[in-house]
């Protein structure tokens, strides 16, 4: 019989209160409030997101090209778009943990609302108006990093802290992610460098199509002006307060954040 006892609102309240500092951060959600599958985790995540405010973007990724992708909606208070080549400055005090990743982010120029007929890859690609370099700062609302089950982490916006969108290109169709080099530098020293694409999910177009057709459905679909970041190309590098982080995608763009 289906489990009717799970309460996503109570589960979301634990995450929200921990994020706001109204309660101590738990090691994990209480057992009765712990999601047991993706459906329950997304139910919690959607409530957390609606409580936080307007959706400004999405993160989407997968463990391999064949694996089921996962997503998190990102609210306006955690998405920062560099208006010039200058860095974005964020207070390190706002994070419990700071794990930085270089990612490619796509800008939506047209709505892709939830619909019964699946979007084709060509339709999804045509809706994108730029591809940018980005840095995701990973964080947690739990008391320790990485000790929770995958569904608790997914409920917690898949460990999202902040998204920094940097420079990029408008010719989306010309971008070749699988041939793209990438590096992350911390305080002027290269921490991770790949000569070609380092994202385990493979071509990000598959992630974008899944997000348009399935992943974003419960929150109404994708909207013009939103950003979609397509998963780590470098793995997660843990940094300390005061770090200056640069993500460089040669020939495409760069992003920079100062965690002051």
N, C-alpha and C positions, 0 to 999 in steps of 0.2 A: 504494500500500500504506500502511496506517496506520503512524504513527511509533511504534515500540515502544521507542525509546531514551530518551524523556523520563522523568525520575525526579522525581516531585513531592516525595518525601521529601528528596532532596538540595536541591531548590529551596527548600522550606520551611525547611530547616536554615540556609540563608544568611540568610533574613529573621529567623528566631528569634535567631540568634547576634548579628546586628546590633542587634536590639532590646535584647538583654541586655547589650550592650557588650562582648561576648566577641571580636568582630572589628570592624575598621573598617567604616563604612557604605559599600557599593558605590554607584557611579553607577547601576547596573542589575544585574539578575541576570546571571550568566555566560551567554553565548549558548546553550550546550547546555542550560541550566537555565531558559531563558526560556519561559514559556507562550506558545503560538501561537494559542490560542482560549479561549473562555470555559470550556469543559469542563476544560482543563488548569489554567486559573487557579483555578477553584473547587476542584480537587483539591488544589492547593497551599494555598489559603486554609483549607480544612477541616482540614488537618494542622496549620497554624499555630494555629488556634483550639483544637483538641483539646489541643495542647501548653500553651496558656495557661490553660485551665481551664474552669469552668462558664459556659455561655452565659446571659447576662442580658438580651440584646436583639439587635436587628438594625437595620441601616441598609439602606434600599432607595430607589432612585431611577431616573429615566430622563431621557434628553435631550429627550423630547417625549412627548405622550400616545400616539403611535404607535410609539415606539421600544421595543426590548426592554429591560425593566428589568434592573438588576443589584443584587446584595445583598452584604452582609458580615455575618457573625455577630460579635457583640460580647460579650466576656467580662466577668465580674464585676469584674475589676480596673480596668476603664475606664468603668464606668457609675456615675454619682453622682446620687442622688435627694435633692433638698432636702426636708427634713422640715418646714420652716417657710418663712416668706417670706425667711429669711436666705439670703445667697449661699453658694455652694460655693467653697471655697478649694482651689486646686491649685498644686503647685509647678511653676513654669515650667521648672525644671531637668530635669523629666521629658520635655520635648518638644524635638525638633530644630527643628521649625517649629510655629508656632501660627497657624492660619487658622481664624477663627470664622465660624459660620453659624447663623442662626435657623431652627429647624425645628419642625414639629409632630410630637409623639410620641404614639403610641397605646399604652395599657396593656391587656395581655391578661388577661382574667378567666377564661378557659377554655382548655383544651388544643385545639389544632387539629393532631392528628397526621397524618403522611403517610397518604393513603388513595387507593384507586383511583378513587373517585367524586369529581369536583371539588367543592370548596366553592362555594356560591353567594355572591354579594355580601352577601345578607341574613344568611347564616350567619356570615360573617366579621365583619360589623359588629356582630352580636349578641354575639360573643365579646369585644368591646372594652368595657372598663368606665370608661375616662376618656380624654380628650384633653388633653395638656399642652403648654405652651411648653417648648422645649428649645434648648440650644446644643450644637452639635457642634464640638469642637476638632479640626481636621484636622491630621494629622502624617504623617511618612514615615519609613520605616526606611532610605531611600536617602540618599545624600550631598547631593543637590540636589532641589529641589522641581520637579515637573512635567516632568522630562526623560526619563522612562521611557515605554515603550509602555503602552497601556491595559491589557493583560493582566498586566503586571508590577504595575501599580498595583492592579488588582483582586485579585491574589494577596496583596498587602500590605494586606489588609482594606480595600480601597478608600480608602486614605489616612485611616483612622480613628485618632484620638488619644484622645479622651474624649467622653462624652456626659453632659451635665448636664440633668437633668429637673427642671423647675420646677413652677409652679402651673398649674391648668387647670380643666376642668369634667368632671362625671360624665355629663351628658346628651349622649352621643356623637352620637345621631341628630340633635340640634338644631344641631350645628356645621356651618357652611357654609364650607368651606375656600376655595372660589373667590371668595367675597366678603370674605375675611378680610384685614384690614390687618396690617402687620408692620413692625417697625423694629429695627435694631441700633444700640446706642450704645456707644462706647468712651471711657472716662474722661469720661463726662458729655456727650459730643458725638455727635450723630446721624451715623452713618457711612453707613447705608443706610435708606431708608424707602419703602414701597410702600403705596398706598391700598387696593389689592386684591392678591390672591394673586400671589406672585412665583415660584412653583415651576414650572419648565419641564415637569414631568411631568403637570401638570393635576391632576385630582381624585385625592387620595391613596388613595381606596378601590380604584382599579384596581391600585395598587401592592400594597396589602394582600392583595388576592385573588390576585395573581400569586405573592406570597411564600408564602401558605398552600398554594397548589396546586403550585408548581414550585420556587420559590427556596429554601425551607427543607427540601426533601425529603431531600437528601443528609445532613443532620444530624438527621433524625428528625422534623422538623416544628416547630410553634410550641407553646409551653407557657405555661400560666397563670403570671402574675407577670413575664413578659418584657415588654420595651418595644420598640416598632417605630418608629424615626424615619424620616420619609418624604421626606427630601431637602431641600436648601437652598431657602429662600424669599427669600434676600437675596444669593446669591453668597458668595464667600469673602473675608473681610477679614483681612489679615495684621496681627497685633498683636505687640507687644514684651512682654518680662517686665515685670510691674507693672501690666498692663492690667486695668481693671475693665470687664467686658462685660455688657451687659443686652440680652436679646431680649424685645421687648414685642409681644404679640398683643392689641390692645385688645378688651376684652369677653370675652377667653378666659383669658389668664394671662401670666405673665412668668417668665423664668429669668435668673439672674445668676451669674457666675463671676468670681472674683479670681484672676489668674494671678500668684502672688507669687514 
